Structures are given as structure tokens and as C-alpha cells.
């Protein structure tokens, strides 16, 4: 990581350029005004998030789907002897360090989405080990994923070997970025063996509807929480209800699934990079009509539909990964869905993908974890 002294120097030198039309905000305890910017564009935030509780930060009203913070127009000094606050379990979830997002692109930065898990399988035909599904860390011993990633057809040709946490770029180890000529590298990813797979008892692998497409993987040992490995927040633990989902206009999905790789390589190739995509929520009734016309697939309240934009979708290899939403009031990320199924032609305009609704399975998740600790 960049040293605290270097980060402070960058902060002192940092000046935010105010774009015409930018929203002005107040920082009461500093008797100062700032501007509302994306968290990743506010360098003082990289100091704040490491040294104070994020609940103390001044949040801006929702301007779009992004997370915004009231950022000082100029940097300010923070003593490098200030100790980083150790977050408790609830505060730890859904929080990521200073973003190094490539804006305008789809590659996620090394600090982003530290709850992402990558499932590696032994492919019987080739005797090789490759990633084929995603998952999400929700507890120091449990990863949430889709049932079809660990049960049913996949078990005929694939054997789950290990679960990787802390990964970003499969082509590099360690993953690094360069900022102001200084190299900042992530910790090496950690592989965990699956000690137990727990599939929802009502999941039917033969059903096209993919109801109850949810499973938990128990890891063989506790995960250490670091800047690159952290759990996501479960919405039920923070008082969310099913009605709250209808207020969300856009979700974000993350994974290493198949992509055109920005046209840099052949199509239908799994991405070596952790990618993110913004997806609009689609009304369940409309989604049901689309799939009824295509393949007589039923959709119910235990599922969420999202996407349907040309070239913007989750795809093969993203299965089991999360459908995420950032709460601007709590400054935390939450998992609301699990990638379940979609069109065989990923990114088909007008055809959203289907996600298991995590809220519908809160009781099962909590009970299963409690009974298998």
C-alpha cells in the first residue's frame, strides 16, 4: 500500500476542479463547503475512510446510481499517527477502500468489491482446473452462490476444487496499480477448500424456472478480513424489506464471466479481469412476459430481473455472482441477487437476466449458517 505520508502529501496537493453545474454541499464540522463527487474521485476520502467511521462522512443526495460524498475543495491534513479504526463485524461488511476505478470502462479496481469469490473446478474431460462460477463472501466461513454452480448438471463434468478470495486479475500475481509513479499492490489472493456445500432443499436442477437457485459453500477455515477480502452486507440485517427492492432503479453486477473483452480478443472468452456492469432493474411482470414468449419460463417473487440493454449483461461464468446495490445513507454495499440464468445470447436487447432474490431466502441463509458453524 502507499505509505500514509505519501497519501497525505497527495491529499495536501489535491485540488478538486469544479465543473459547471457541480452540486455544492456543506461540511458542518469543518465550517467549509465542498462539492458532491464520486467517492473514487475524492482523494481526501481515501484518508477519511481509513481513519474514521464512514458513518461520520457527509453524504450527498442520490444524483444517479453512483455513490457520492461531500468532498472538500482542497485537501486537508491528517496526522499519520492516527490509528486506523478496527471495524466490528457489522460495520466491516459492504465497505471497500479508496476506489481506483477506471471510469468509463468496466474493469474493477484492486480495492473494489472485496467480497467477490471465484469458484475453480476440475474439468474431468481435460483434467484442468479453471474458474466457472462466482460467489460472494457473506461470513468469515461462508460464500453465497447459485445452486446450479454446485448441484445438478455441473457435477457430471466439473468438480469444485477451491474458492478464491482477493482476486482481481487472473493474469497477474500480485495485482498492482501505479499512482503518481508509486506502485500499489494487492495482497496475494487466498484459496480455500470447500468443506461443505449446502444447497437449498427445494432447488430442482431439472427445472427450467430455476426457482430456489441458491447455495452456501462452507470454507475449510476462517477468512482474514483485509483491504482485499471483506464480506458483503445482507439486506435483512439492516432492516430492508421486499418493498425496498422496488425503489431501486439500478443494480451493479461483478464477475469474471464471458465477454468480448473490449474487442481486444476473440468473442465468447472468459475475462481474466474482475469486471462490473450497471444494470437497470426490470419489473418482474414485464420480465415474466418476455420469458413466457421466449421459452415458457416462469418468474416469481423469489427472483429479480435486471439488464436488457444491448451488450450490458451478466454472462456464462458470472453464475453465482452478486447483484449489488450501494446505500448512500449507510455507505455500504448490499447483495440483493444471485446470478441465476438469462438469454443464451448474453446482452440481447430487451431480454433481462434472472437473479435469485436474496431477501426471499434470508431465513434459510441465517438458519443454515447457524446450524453449520
C-alpha positions in Angstrom: 0.0 0.0 0.0 1.1 3.6 -0.4 2.5 4.9 2.8 0.4 7.2 4.9 2.9 10.0 4.4 2.6 9.7 0.6 -1.2 9.6 0.8 -1.2 12.8 3.0 1.1 14.5 0.5 -1.2 13.7 -2.3 -4.1 14.9 -0.3 -2.4 18.2 0.5 -1.7 18.8 -3.2 -5.1 17.6 -4.3 -7.4 20.3 -5.7 -10.8 19.4 -7.0 -11.7 21.1 -10.2 -15.3 22.3 -10.0 -17.2 21.5 -13.2 -20.0 23.9 -14.2 -23.2 22.6 -12.6 -21.5 20.6 -9.9 -23.6 20.4 -6.7 -22.2 22.4 -3.7 -22.5 20.8 -0.3 -21.7 21.8 3.3 -19.2 20.2 5.7 -20.6 21.4 9.0 -17.9 20.3 11.4 -15.2 22.0 9.2 -17.2 25.2 8.5 -16.4 24.6 4.9 -18.1 23.9 1.6 -17.4 21.1 -0.8 -18.7 19.6 -3.9 -20.5 16.3 -4.5 -18.3 13.9 -6.4 -18.0 10.2 -6.8 -16.1 8.6 -3.9 -13.3 7.4 -6.2 -12.7 11.0 -7.4 -12.2 12.4 -3.9 -8.7 11.9 -2.7 -9.3 13.2 0.8 -11.9 10.4 1.2 -9.0 7.9 0.9 -7.7 9.3 4.1 -11.0 9.6 5.8 -12.3 6.1 5.2 -9.1 4.7 6.7 -9.2 6.8 9.9 -12.8 7.5 10.9 -16.1 5.7 10.8 -17.7 6.1 7.4 -20.9 7.0 9.2 -19.3 10.3 10.0 -18.8 11.3 6.4 -21.1 13.8 4.8 -23.2 12.1 2.2 -24.8 13.7 -0.8 -28.3 13.0 -2.1 -28.5 10.3 -4.8 -27.5 12.0 -8.0 -27.6 8.9 -10.1 -26.6 5.3 -9.5 -23.1 6.2 -8.2 -22.0 6.7 -4.6 -21.3 10.4 -3.9 -19.6 12.1 -1.0 -19.2 15.8 0.0 -15.6 16.3 -0.9 -13.5 19.3 0.3 -12.4 21.6 -2.5 -8.9 21.4 -1.2 -7.0 18.7 0.7 -6.5 18.8 4.5 -4.0 17.4 6.9 -4.5 14.2 8.9 -1.8 13.1 11.3 -0.1 9.9 10.2 -0.1 8.7 13.8 -3.9 8.4 13.9 -4.7 4.7 14.3 -7.0 3.0 11.8 -10.3 2.1 13.5 -10.9 -1.6 13.6 -14.5 -2.2 12.4 -16.7 -4.7 14.1 -18.4 -7.4 12.1 -21.5 -5.3 11.1 -19.5 -2.2 10.3 -17.0 -4.3 8.3 -19.5 -5.6 5.7 -20.1 -3.8 2.5 -17.1 -1.4 2.8 -14.3 -1.1 0.3 -11.1 1.0 0.4 -10.4 4.0 -1.8 -11.5 3.2 -5.4 -9.1 3.1 -8.3 -11.9 2.5 -10.8 -11.2 3.1 -14.5 -14.1 5.4 -15.2 -15.9 5.0 -18.5 -14.7 1.4 -18.6 -15.8 -1.8 -16.9 -12.7 -3.1 -15.2 -13.0 -3.0 -11.4 -10.0 -1.8 -9.4 -7.9 -3.9 -7.0 -9.7 -2.4 -3.9 -13.2 -2.7 -5.3 -15.7 -5.5 -4.4 -13.5 -7.3 -1.9 -16.4 -9.8 -1.2 -16.1 -11.4 -4.7 -15.3 -15.1 -4.8 -14.2 -17.1 -7.8 -15.0 -20.9 -7.9 -12.4 -23.1 -9.5 -13.3 -26.6 -10.8 -11.5 -29.7 -12.0 -12.8 -30.2 -15.6 -12.9 -34.0 -16.0 -12.6 -34.1 -19.8 -9.3 -32.1 -19.9 -8.1 -32.7 -16.3 -7.5 -29.0 -16.0 -8.6 -26.6 -13.3 -10.5 -23.5 -14.4 -12.9 -20.9 -12.9 -16.5 -21.4 -13.9 -18.7 -19.6 -11.3 -18.7 -16.7 -9.0 -19.8 -16.3 -5.4 -20.0 -13.7 -2.6 -18.4 -13.8 0.8 -21.1 -13.1 3.5 -19.5 -14.6 6.6 -15.9 -15.5 7.6 -16.7 -19.1 6.8 -19.4 -18.9 4.1 -19.7 -18.0 0.4 -23.1 -17.4 -1.2 -23.6 -18.7 -4.7 -26.1 -20.3 -7.1 -27.3 -23.9 -6.5 -26.6 -24.7 -10.1 -22.9 -24.0 -9.5 -22.6 -26.9 -7.0 -25.5 -29.2 -7.8 -27.2 -30.8 -10.8 -25.7 -31.0 -14.3 -22.5 -29.3 -13.5 -21.4 -32.1 -11.2 -21.2 -34.5 -14.2 -18.3 -32.8 -15.8 -17.0 -30.4 -13.1 -15.7 -31.0 -9.5 -15.4 -27.9 -7.2 -11.8 -27.8 -6.1 -11.3 -24.5 -4.3 -12.8 -21.0 -3.7 -10.5 -18.0 -4.3 -10.9 -14.7 -2.4 -9.0 -11.5 -3.0 -8.6 -12.0 -6.8 -8.8 -9.2 -9.4 -6.6 -10.0 -12.4 -6.0 -13.7 -13.2 -3.0 -12.8 -15.4 -1.1 -11.1 -12.6 0.1 -12.0 -9.1 0.2 -9.7 -7.2 -2.3 -7.3 -8.8 -0.8 -3.8 -8.9 -1.7 -0.3 -9.9 0.6 2.7 -10.4 -0.4 6.0 -8.9 1.9 9.1 -9.2 4.8 6.8 -10.1 4.2 4.8 -6.9 3.3 1.1 -7.2 0.5 -0.1 -5.0 -0.1 -3.9 -4.9 -2.8 -6.1 -3.5 -2.2 -8.9 -1.2 -1.9 -12.3 -3.0 -5.3 -14.0 -3.3 -6.2 -16.8 -0.9 -7.6 -20.2 -2.0 -10.0 -22.1 0.4 -11.1 -25.7 0.1 -14.9 -26.3 0.3 -15.6 -28.2 3.5 -19.4 -28.5 2.8 -21.8 -27.4 0.1 -25.3 -26.6 1.3 -28.0 -26.4 -1.4 -31.5 -25.1 -0.8 -33.6 -28.2 -0.2 -36.3 -27.1 -2.7 -33.9 -26.5 -5.6 -34.8 -28.7 -8.6 -31.9 -28.9 -11.1 -34.1 -30.3 -13.8 -36.4 -27.2 -13.7 -36.0 -24.6 -16.3 -37.5 -22.0 -14.0 -34.5 -22.2 -11.6 -36.5 -21.4 -8.5 -34.6 -21.7 -5.2 -31.3 -21.3 -7.1 -29.2 -20.6 -4.1 -26.5 -22.4 -2.1 -23.9 -21.8 0.6 -20.3 -23.1 0.5 -18.6 -23.6 3.9 -14.9 -22.8 3.7 -12.4 -25.0 5.4 -11.1 -22.2 7.6 -11.9 -18.6 8.6 -11.2 -15.8 6.1 -9.0 -13.0 7.3 -10.6 -9.6 6.7 -8.2 -7.3 4.8 -8.4 -4.4 2.3 -9.0 -7.1 -0.4 -11.2 -9.6 1.4 -14.3 -8.4 3.2 -17.9 -9.7 3.4 -20.9 -8.1 1.7 -23.8 -6.9 3.8 -27.1 -8.9 3.8 -30.1 -6.6 3.5 -32.2 -8.3 6.1 -29.7 -7.5 8.8 -30.1 -3.8 8.1 -33.9 -3.7 8.1 -34.6 -3.8 4.3 -37.9 -5.2 3.1 -39.2 -6.6 -0.2 -40.8 -3.3 -0.8 -37.4 -1.6 -0.8 -36.3 -3.5 -3.8 -39.0 -1.8 -5.9 -37.4 1.6 -5.0 -34.0 0.6 -6.5 -33.6 1.6 -10.2 -30.2 0.2 -10.9 -28.0 -2.6 -9.6 -24.4 -3.4 -10.3 -23.1 -6.9 -11.1 -19.5 -8.1 -10.9 -17.7 -11.1 -12.2 -15.2 -12.8 -14.5 -17.7 -14.1 -17.0 -17.6 -14.3 -20.7 -17.2 -11.0 -22.6 -16.0 -9.6 -25.9 -13.0 -8.3 -23.7 -13.4 -4.8 -25.1 -12.8 -6.3 -28.6 -9.2 -7.0 -27.7 -9.5 -10.7 -28.2 -11.9 -13.3 -29.7 -15.5 -13.2 -28.5 -17.0 -15.6 -26.0 -13.9 -15.7 -23.9 -13.9 -15.6 -20.1 -12.4 -12.3 -18.8 -9.2 -12.5 -16.8 -10.3 -9.3 -15.1 -12.9 -8.6 -12.5 -15.5 -6.7 -14.4 -18.5 -4.7 -13.3 -21.7 -3.6 -15.2 -24.5 -1.3 -14.3 -28.0 -2.9 -14.8 -31.4 -1.4 -14.6 -34.0 -3.2 -12.5 -36.8 -4.7 -14.7 -40.4 -5.1 -13.5 -41.0 -8.7 -12.6 -44.3 -8.8 -14.5 -42.7 -7.5 -17.7 -39.8 -9.9 -17.3 -42.2 -12.8 -16.9 -43.9 -11.8 -20.2 -40.6 -11.7 -22.0 -39.6 -15.2 -20.9 -43.0 -16.7 -21.4 -42.8 -15.7 -25.1 -39.3 -17.0 -25.4 -39.2 -20.3 -23.6 -42.2 -20.6 -21.3 -40.1 -19.9 -18.2 -41.9 -18.8 -15.1 -40.8 -15.9 -13.0 -41.9 -15.3 -9.4 -41.3 -13.0 -6.4 -38.3 -15.1 -5.3 -36.5 -13.7 -8.4 -35.3 -10.3 -9.6 -34.9 -9.3 -13.2 -32.2 -6.8 -14.3 -30.5 -5.8 -17.5 -31.9 -6.0 -21.0 -29.5 -3.4 -22.5 -27.5 -4.2 -25.7 -24.1 -5.6 -24.7 -24.7 -4.9 -21.0 -25.3 -8.2 -19.1 -24.1 -10.9 -17.0 -23.0 -14.0 -18.9 -21.7 -17.5 -18.7 -19.1 -17.7 -15.9 -20.9 -15.0 -13.9 -23.3 -17.5 -12.5 -23.4 -17.4 -8.7 -22.1 -13.9 -8.6 -23.9 -11.0 -6.9 -26.4 -8.3 -7.9 -25.3 -5.4 -5.8 -26.6 -2.0 -4.6 -24.8 0.8 -2.8 -26.8 2.5 0.0 -25.8 6.2 0.0 -27.2 6.7 3.6 -25.3 3.8 5.1 -22.3 4.0 2.8 -22.4 0.2 2.4 -22.8 -2.3 -0.4 -25.6 -4.9 -0.2 -26.3 -8.1 -2.1 -29.8 -8.3 -3.4 -29.5 -11.0 -6.1 -27.5 -14.0 -7.3 -26.8 -14.6 -11.0 -29.1 -17.4 -12.0 -30.0 -17.5 -15.7 -30.6 -15.4 -18.8 -30.6 -15.5 -22.6 -28.2 -17.8 -24.3 -27.1 -14.8 -26.3 -25.8 -12.6 -23.5 -26.5 -8.9 -23.8 -29.5 -9.3 -26.0 -31.5 -6.1 -26.1 -34.9 -6.4 -24.4 -34.1 -9.6 -22.6 -33.1 -9.1 -18.9 -31.3 -11.7 -16.9 -32.8 -13.5 -13.9 -31.4 -13.3 -10.4 -32.3 -15.2 -7.2 -33.8 -12.7 -4.8 -31.6 -12.9 -1.6 -34.3 -11.2 0.5 -36.6 -14.2 -0.1 -34.1 -16.6 1.4 -32.9 -14.6 4.4 -34.3 -17.1 6.9 -32.8 -20.0 5.1 -29.4 -18.3 4.9 -29.3 -17.3 8.5 -30.5 -20.7 9.8 -28.2 -22.7 7.6 -25.1 -20.7 8.7 -26.1 -21.0 12.4 -26.6 -24.8 12.1 -23.3 -25.4 10.3 -20.8 -23.3 12.2 
